[in-house]
Amino acid sequence: MIAALRIARGAVSLAIGILAGSGITFQWLASLLTPAQTFLTKTIDRREARANG
């Protein structure tokens, strides 16, 4: 499960990078994806902490 979350976070990060670098037209869309990236990061951290005790 953690691996799937990491893949999803990587995909969101890649999308943010592509959109942010593609010009001002898509920067607003990249800013909409930032909360998703934060959510995935926090979820991964919680699950890793729970798994490591």
N, C-alpha and C positions, 0 to 999 in steps of 0.2 A: 504494500500500500504506500509506503514512504517513497519507494522508487517511482511509482506512478505520479505522486505529487511533485516530486523533483522534476520529472519530465514535463509536467504541465507548467511548472514555474519557469522552466527553461524556455518553453514555447512562448509563454507570455512575455518573458524578457526579450526574446528575439523579436517578437512582434512590436514591442515598444521601441526597440532600437531601430527597426526598419521604418516604422511610421514616423518616429521623431526625426530621422535623418532624411526623410523624403520630402521635406518642405513644410512650410507653414500650414498648408491645406490639411495635413493629417496629424499635426501635433496635438490638436484637441482630442483626437481619437486615442492617441498614445496616453494622454493624461487620464482618459477614462479607464485604461487598463491598469494603471498604477495601483488602485485599491485591490484589484484581483491579485496582483503580485504580492502585495503586503499580506493579504489574507493567506495565500499559499505559504509564504515564508513562516508566518506565525503558526499555522497548522502543522507544518513540518517540524518546527522547533518543539512544539508541544508533544507530538507523537514520538520524536526522538528522545525527549526527556522522560516520557512515560516508559519507553522501551528500555532505556538505560537505568531506570530506577532512580 
